[in-house]
Amino acid sequence: MDLGLKGRVALVLGGGGGLGSGIAKSLAAEGASVAVADIDKATAEATVSEITGAGGTATAMAWDLSDLGAVDANVTAVESALGPVDILVAITGGPPPGTASGQSTETWRKFFDSMIVSVMSISDRVLPGMRSRGWGRIITSTSSGVVAPIPNLGISNALRLTLVGWSKTVAAEVGKDGVTCNVVMPGRIATGRITFLDEKKAEREGRSVEEVRADSLAMIPMGRYGDPAEYADMVTFLASDRAGYITGSQIRIDGGYIPSI
């Protein structure tokens, strides 16, 4: 199946992490040129090295999503290196574990800017070009916590849900221009973030990581954590020509983990 991604330009935020790196490599394998952005440029460069080593086209850049003033300059740099952005994949990383109650106003503002306003600002920067060309994709990676709140991830549960409402609203605004907006929700995907959360839960509960992991696996009908490549390939499909009639959707990639309908 030809996904129609040859010649497209993709910007992957958080592209040095487990999910982002997988997505960048999957998009590049289908012929897209990929800007891999991450706060840790070394991890972005590692992803780019894998892409170029496989014959793909990619560039790495340092991008601190909390620096909202850098949005225009960073997007301009992508345009200069690869061309106008056709596909935006937004992964903003996760806040530290903790309760929803008792957080300071400064904490809420800090993560609202870096996790939420950053996505909105970058989207607003690239959307006019997408609409004028009659084609574009905005794909936002959130969390299973937007459907079933995850204990001790209060900040993430509360803030990421904002992106669901925002994406659904934007989808209605830009659909006639050939631009789609969708949200993808990971379950337990085998990344460094999940390892970190398992370790923190084990520490908090005075148990071994193996016990915590076993409990998680027991809640997943498929009996395993997901492979980042499985998540990445769904995102790549949503970015493709073949997914042109999918918009305003929230898609679970979770092995059946999320308990609600």
C-alpha positions as CSV (number, residue, x, y, z in Angstrom):
1,M,0.0,0.0,0.0
2,D,1.4,3.4,-1.0
3,L,0.8,5.8,1.8
4,G,1.5,8.8,-0.3
5,L,4.2,10.2,2.1
6,K,7.0,10.6,-0.4
7,G,8.0,14.3,-0.6
8,R,6.0,15.2,2.5
9,V,7.8,17.1,5.4
10,A,7.1,16.0,8.9
11,L,8.0,17.7,12.2
12,V,8.1,15.3,15.1
13,L,8.2,16.9,18.6
14,G,9.8,14.8,21.2
15,G,11.5,12.9,18.4
16,G,14.4,11.7,20.5
17,G,12.2,9.7,22.9
18,G,10.9,6.2,22.6
19,L,7.6,7.0,20.9
20,G,8.9,10.0,19.0
21,S,11.9,8.2,17.6
22,G,9.8,5.3,16.4
23,I,7.4,7.7,14.7
24,A,10.2,9.6,13.0
25,K,11.7,6.4,11.7
26,S,8.4,5.1,10.5
27,L,7.6,8.3,8.6
28,A,11.0,8.4,7.1
29,A,10.7,4.8,5.9
30,E,7.7,5.8,3.9
31,G,9.6,8.6,2.2
32,A,8.8,11.6,4.3
33,S,11.6,14.1,5.2
34,V,11.6,14.4,9.0
35,A,12.6,17.2,11.4
36,V,13.4,15.4,14.6
37,A,13.0,17.9,17.5
38,D,13.8,17.2,21.1
39,I,15.0,19.2,24.2
40,D,17.9,16.8,24.2
41,K,19.5,17.3,20.8
42,A,21.8,14.3,21.3
43,T,18.8,11.9,21.3
44,A,17.4,13.7,18.2
45,E,20.7,13.2,16.5
46,A,20.7,9.5,17.3
47,T,17.3,9.2,15.7
48,V,18.5,11.1,12.6
49,S,21.6,8.9,12.4
50,E,19.4,5.8,12.2
51,I,17.1,7.4,9.6
52,T,20.0,8.6,7.3
53,G,21.8,5.3,7.8
54,A,18.7,3.6,6.3
55,G,18.7,6.0,3.4
56,G,16.1,8.5,4.7
57,T,16.2,12.2,5.0
58,A,16.1,13.9,8.4
59,T,17.5,16.7,10.4
60,A,17.9,17.1,14.2
61,M,17.2,20.2,16.2
62,A,17.1,21.2,19.9
63,W,13.7,22.4,20.9
64,D,12.6,23.3,24.4
65,L,8.8,23.4,24.2
66,S,8.6,25.6,27.3
67,D,10.2,28.4,25.3
68,L,7.1,29.6,23.5
69,G,9.0,32.6,22.1
70,A,11.1,30.2,20.0
71,V,8.2,28.7,18.0
72,D,8.5,30.9,14.9
73,A,12.3,30.7,14.6
74,N,12.3,26.9,15.0
75,V,9.6,26.3,12.4
76,T,11.4,28.7,10.1
77,A,14.5,26.6,10.6
78,V,12.6,23.4,9.6
79,E,11.2,25.1,6.5
80,S,14.7,26.3,5.5
81,A,16.2,22.8,5.9
82,L,13.4,20.6,4.5
83,G,10.5,22.7,3.3
84,P,7.0,23.6,4.6
85,V,5.6,21.4,7.3
86,D,2.9,19.0,6.0
87,I,2.7,16.8,9.1
88,L,3.0,17.8,12.7
89,V,3.3,15.1,15.3
90,A,3.1,16.5,18.8
91,I,4.6,14.6,21.7
92,T,5.2,16.8,24.7
93,G,6.7,14.4,27.3
94,G,5.2,13.8,30.7
95,P,5.2,15.7,34.0
96,P,6.4,14.0,37.1
97,P,4.1,11.6,39.0
98,G,2.0,13.2,41.7
99,T,-1.5,14.1,42.8
100,A,-3.9,16.5,41.1
101,S,-4.6,18.2,44.4
102,G,-2.1,20.3,46.3
103,Q,-0.1,21.4,43.2
104,S,1.1,25.0,43.1
105,T,-0.2,27.5,40.6
106,E,3.3,27.9,39.2
107,T,3.4,24.1,38.6
108,W,0.1,24.1,36.7
109,R,1.2,27.1,34.6
110,K,4.6,25.6,33.8
111,F,3.3,22.4,32.5
112,F,0.3,24.0,30.8
113,D,2.7,26.1,28.7
114,S,5.1,23.3,27.9
115,M,2.5,20.5,27.3
116,I,-0.5,22.4,25.9
117,V,0.2,25.9,24.8
118,S,3.3,24.8,22.9
119,V,1.2,22.4,20.7
120,M,-1.4,25.0,20.1
121,S,1.3,27.6,19.1
122,I,3.2,25.4,16.8
123,S,0.0,24.2,15.2
124,D,-1.1,27.8,14.6
125,R,2.3,28.5,13.0
126,V,2.1,25.6,10.5
127,L,-1.7,25.4,9.8
128,P,-2.0,28.4,7.5
129,G,0.5,26.7,5.1
130,M,-1.3,23.4,5.3
131,R,-4.6,25.0,4.5
132,S,-3.3,27.0,1.6
133,R,-1.8,23.8,0.1
134,G,-5.0,21.9,0.7
135,W,-3.3,19.1,2.7
136,G,-2.0,18.7,6.2
137,R,-2.0,16.4,9.3
138,I,-1.9,17.4,13.0
139,I,-1.5,14.3,15.2
140,T,-1.3,14.8,19.0
141,S,0.0,12.0,21.3
142,T,-1.6,12.1,24.7
143,S,-2.2,9.3,27.2
144,S,-4.7,6.7,28.2
145,G,-5.3,8.9,31.2
146,V,-7.5,11.2,29.1
147,V,-10.0,8.3,29.0
148,A,-9.4,6.6,32.3
149,P,-7.4,8.8,34.7
150,I,-4.2,7.1,35.9
151,P,-3.6,7.1,39.7
152,N,-0.7,9.5,40.8
153,L,-0.5,11.1,37.3
154,G,-2.8,14.0,38.3
155,I,-1.1,16.7,36.2
156,S,-1.0,14.6,33.1
157,N,-4.6,13.5,33.5
158,A,-5.9,17.0,33.9
159,L,-3.8,18.8,31.3
160,R,-3.7,16.3,28.4
161,L,-7.5,16.2,28.2
162,T,-7.4,19.9,27.1
163,L,-5.6,18.7,23.9
164,V,-8.5,16.3,23.1
165,G,-11.0,19.1,23.1
166,W,-8.7,21.4,21.2
167,S,-7.9,18.8,18.5
168,K,-11.6,18.0,18.0
169,T,-12.5,21.7,17.7
170,V,-9.6,22.4,15.2
171,A,-10.6,19.4,13.1
172,A,-14.0,20.9,12.5
173,E,-12.4,24.2,11.6
174,V,-9.9,23.0,9.0
175,G,-11.5,19.8,7.6
176,K,-12.7,21.5,4.4
177,D,-9.2,22.6,3.7
178,G,-7.8,19.0,3.5
179,V,-6.3,19.1,7.0
180,T,-7.0,16.4,9.5
181,C,-6.5,16.5,13.3
182,N,-6.4,13.4,15.4
183,V,-5.4,12.3,18.9
184,V,-3.5,9.0,19.6
185,M,-3.5,7.5,23.1
186,P,-0.8,5.1,24.1
187,G,-1.5,2.4,26.7
188,R,1.5,0.6,28.2
189,I,4.1,1.0,25.4
190,A,7.6,-0.2,26.2
191,T,9.5,3.1,26.4
192,G,11.8,4.7,28.9
193,R,8.9,6.7,30.3
194,I,7.0,3.5,31.2
195,T,10.1,2.0,32.8
196,F,10.4,5.2,34.8
197,L,6.8,5.1,36.0
198,D,7.0,1.4,36.9
199,E,10.1,2.1,38.9
200,K,8.5,5.1,40.7
201,K,5.4,3.0,41.5
202,A,7.5,0.2,42.9
203,E,9.5,2.7,45.1
204,R,6.3,4.3,46.3
205,E,4.6,1.0,47.2
206,G,7.7,-0.8,48.5
207,R,7.5,-3.5,45.9
208,S,9.8,-4.8,43.2
209,V,9.6,-3.5,39.6
210,E,8.9,-7.0,38.5
211,E,5.8,-7.2,40.7
212,V,4.5,-3.8,39.4
213,R,5.1,-4.9,35.9
214,A,3.3,-8.2,36.4
215,D,0.3,-6.3,37.7
216,S,0.3,-4.1,34.6
217,L,0.6,-7.1,32.3
218,A,-2.4,-8.8,34.0
219,M,-4.5,-5.8,33.0
220,I,-3.6,-5.9,29.3
221,P,-5.7,-8.4,27.3
222,M,-2.7,-9.0,25.0
223,G,-0.5,-9.8,28.0
224,R,2.4,-7.6,26.9
225,Y,3.6,-4.0,26.6
226,G,3.3,-2.5,23.2
227,D,6.3,-2.1,20.8
228,P,7.0,1.6,20.0
229,A,7.0,0.5,16.3
230,E,3.4,-0.5,16.6
231,Y,2.4,2.9,17.9
232,A,4.6,4.6,15.3
233,D,3.0,2.7,12.4
234,M,-0.5,3.8,13.4
235,V,0.6,7.4,13.6
236,T,2.2,7.1,10.1
237,F,-1.0,5.7,8.7
238,L,-2.9,8.7,10.2
239,A,-0.4,11.0,8.5
240,S,-0.9,9.4,5.1
241,D,-3.1,10.0,2.2
242,R,-5.0,6.8,3.0
243,A,-6.3,8.4,6.3
244,G,-7.8,11.4,4.6
245,Y,-11.3,10.8,6.0
246,I,-10.2,10.2,9.6
247,T,-10.4,13.4,11.6
248,G,-11.5,14.6,15.0
249,S,-10.9,11.1,16.3
250,Q,-9.2,9.7,19.4
251,I,-7.5,6.4,18.7
252,R,-6.3,4.0,21.3
253,I,-3.1,2.0,20.8
254,D,-3.2,0.0,24.0
255,G,-3.6,-3.7,23.5
256,G,-7.1,-3.5,25.1
257,Y,-5.6,-1.9,28.3
258,I,-8.1,1.0,28.7
259,P,-11.1,-0.5,30.5
260,S,-13.8,1.8,29.2
261,I,-15.8,1.5,26.0
